[in-house]
Amino acid sequence: MACIQVIGGAPLKGEVWISGAKNAVLPIMVASLLGDGPSVISNVPHLQDVTTTMELLGRMGATLAVDDHLRIEIDPRGMQQFEAPYELVKTMRASILVLGPLVARFGHAVVSLPGGCAIGSRPVDLHLRALQQLGAEVTVVNGNIEARAETLKAANIIFDTVTVTGTENIMMAATLAEGTSVIENAAQEPEVADLANFLIKMGAKISGVGTNTLIIEGVKKLRGAEYSVLPDRIETGTFLVAAAITRGHVHVTRTQPRHLDSVIEKLRETGADIEIGDDWIDLDMHGRRPKAVNITTAPYPGFATDMQAQFTALNTITEGTAIITETIFENRFMHVQELLRLGADITVKGNSAIIRGRSGLTGAPIMATDLRASAGLVLAGLVANGTTLVDDVHHIDRGYENIEEKLGQLGAKIKRTASAGVVSRD
Ligand code: EPZ
């Protein structure tokens, strides 16, 4: 496994550009299966999950072509099998997103039931129940979800819990259902809206985009379309926190500031001086130590759970004490034990972490457990005195494009090395 070595202490300074959003490009790549011709998707980030999704679509018979301008052409006309096998689903839970499109377009899908992951049990019961409401026959046998439907029929879906991929799965399925479907308590994340906008370019009839009520009027067929993926708000937030934690001054470009209102508000609370343009955000700490800031995660437009680990890391060195409450996932404080190894003062009680800011951290070997936790650990390494070795960083490669190059350009002393050796923690 690869490691990232960070030598802490340098305030980050300079400009960094943002890649396309992982959580938008994955559903958009899968939605291309709904078309009766090829789609071209641009501003595609170079991520492990994108590679995995390409492999998944290729295995089903789609033809894919990639050029070096971060563009992918996906032609679903050769599709001849409709299965997402376990060996791919276990590496990327987002594979569940093929379920709705496959049933809607081909009437049949077999998708391995995603297991849990480090941050929680991650059930997909809401996806399956909503698909049944659209008229699909859904069974789970031997760890596989099998869904069949001659033709899907429109339905009124009300999600008990806001679910991002659940909303995306059902929205995609409903585009080819007979009649008009309504999804209430729909996820409002910008990535859901980006998917809806791509589907509309394919000929889908969707209204309420960006709200918690989506109305989808089914059509007979969809065509291929060209689309550029929106910038990654979580990557953006991660670099803004990198600037804050190191008391630096960073200019983030090729992003969409309006998708980060809650993150920007919280960073201003730490004392950051933030200016905003059409597609850029400038954060300057003026060398000041950040102040502690309380966080409670919530569905969009609330504070993103995918930014929680980064703010937990930030609060380890702030002036004051912060409380961070995680309301979305039941086990998303795996990074705390690793931060304690760096000298942080954190107590976890239930779904809250109480963090008493320290004047500094001390580098040590630590272990990444999941995608956003590993980002938080790298941020802590940027400010810890001495050397921090973050092991198992394959997690980070799933969601961040060339993170060490981008941080290195901002003055971080960071490099990728071979693993520090097998560490068993059980
Ligand atoms: C998406 O995951 C994102 N992944 C996650 O990002 C993100 O953390 C999450 O939304 C929340 O914003 C992608 O978009 C590919 P949910 P998803 O369904 O859709 C419960 C990252 O780091 N639930 O919105 O799987 C669930 O257990 C990843 O980029 C059910 O109970 O999350 C959770 O408590 C991590 N039954 C809550 O809903 C269901 O059928 C929200 O989960 C579905 C979800």
Residues whose N, C-alpha, C, O or C-beta is under 5 A from the ligand:
A	BS01	EPZ	N23 A94 R122 P123 V124 D125 L126 H127 T161 V162 T163 V164 T165 G166 T305 D306 I328 F329 L371 R372
